[in-house]
Amino acid sequence: SACGGAAAPAAEELSAIPVRVVSPSYRSTEPSIALTGILGAKEEIPLGFKIGGVVASVSVDAGDRVSAGQLLAALSLTEIESSVSGAREGRNKARRDLARAENLYRDSVATLSQLEDARTSLQVAEAQLRAAEFNRQYAEVRAPAAGTVLRRQVEAGQLVGANSSV
């Protein structure tokens, strides 16, 4: 009334708002179920390299969705290619040695034992080449199925051992 000159409303014009006071209580319409257990992935496949080496790249992070066959990580091929190249050269040398031993055996200069040793050396060199080429195939980790990456345990530049989880 002081500011605008209007009179204040009379006390009887204010109406009371009814309020009801209740005590809170817990009520459930469904029966409660108590369970214990461990929650985990439906299927988890730990992945790793067959051989050891230096990790060249890791192309996924934890939580990433991946598709089947997608490249996840790769080793540096410098050392692996060197072993393949060395095994290939060893096989080529064993082939030359066998050809030389066969010619010498035909000329009665080499013994049967020397010829058989040359054949064995070629077989060993070919097996070493197959193993080196097989290992080169496993210098990459690819997703075996579509899914989600749960953990990333390596970084580029890290040295990993054979069969260690990455």
N, C-alpha and C positions, 0 to 999 in steps of 0.2 A: 504494500500500500504506500510505502514511502516513495518508491520510484515512479510508479505510474498513477498513483492517486486512486487506484481501485481498492476496494475493501477486501480483506482476507476472507476466504470462505468460512462459513460457520462450521462448527464442530459437528453438527448433526448432518451436514451434507456429505461428509466422508463416510463411506460404507466399509464395513469390515469384510475381509476376505476369509472365508472359512478354511481352516487347516486341520488335517487329520494327522496325528503322530502315530507311526508304527515302528516296531522293532524289526531290524533286518534279520532274516534267517535264510539258510541255504536250503533250496528245494531243487530236486532233479526229477524230471519226468522219465528219464532213461536210467537203467541200472548202470552203475559204474563198472568199468573193466580195467583191471590192473595187469599190465604185461611187462615182462623183462626180456632183454635180448640186445643184440648188436645190430645196428643198421649199417648196411654196406651195399656196395655195388652188386647188381645181379650177377655180373660176370666181370672178372678182372683178369687181364692178361699182362703179366710183367714182361717188358721187352728189353732186349739188350743186344749188343754186338757179339757175334760168334768169336771174333778175334779182338785183341787189344789194339790200341793205337791212340792217336790224338784226334779229338772230336773237331771236325772242320766246321760243322754247322748244326744248329738245332732250330728247327723251323716252327715249333709249336710251344705253347705255354700251358700250364695247368688251367683246366677249364675250357680249353679250346675243343670244338667239335671237329672230328676228322672223318674222312671217308676211307673206305677200304682201298689199300694200295697207296695212300698218300705218304710222301716222304716225311719222316719225322726228324731224323738225325742222320748225319753221315760222318764217316771218318775221313781223315786226310789220306789221299791215295798215294802220296809220295813213296812211302815205305812199301806199301802193298804192291804198287806197280813195279818197284824195283825187284821184289821177290818174284813176280810173274816174269819179268824180263830176264832175270837170272836163271830161272827154271827153264825158260824157252831156249836160252843160249846153251844151257847144260844139255838139253835134249838134242839140239843141233850138233853139239860136239860128240855126243854119244852116237848119233847116227853116222857121223864121219868116221869115228873110231870103229864102228861095226863094219862099215863098208871097207875100210882099210884092213881089218882083221879077216874079213871074208876073202879079199884078194890075196892076202898073205897065206891064208890057209889053203887056198886053191893052188898056190905056188909051192906048197909044202914048207913054207918059211915059219908060219905061226902054228902053234899046237891047237888041238881041239879045245883044250882048257882055256886058252886065250880067246878063242872065238866065242865060247860060251860066256866068258866073263864080259866080253863086249856086248853080247845080247842082253845079259842081265843088267849091265850099266844103262843101256837104252831103256829097258823096262822101268828101272828105278827113276831115271830122269823124266820119263813120261808121266809116271805116278806123281812125282814132285810138281810137275807143271799142272796136272789136273788139280792137285790140292791147292796150289797157289791161285789158280783161276777160280776155284770154288770159294776160297776165302775172300777173293775180290768181290764176289757176288754179295757177300754178307758184310760188306763195309757200309751198308746202309740199313737203317731201321725203317721199315714201312708199316703202316697200320694194317694188321691182319683182318680187321673188320671195321665197320663204321662205329663210332663211339665218341666218348669224351675222355680227354687226357686228365687223369687224376693227379699225377705228380710229374714234375720235371726234375730230374736228379743230376743233370749235367749241364755244363755250359761249353760254348765253343772255346777251344784251346785247352780243354781239360784232357788229361791222360786217363784213359779207362782201360781196365783189364778185360780179358776175355770173359764172357758170360756175366759181366756185372750189369745190374739193372740200370737203365738210363731213363 
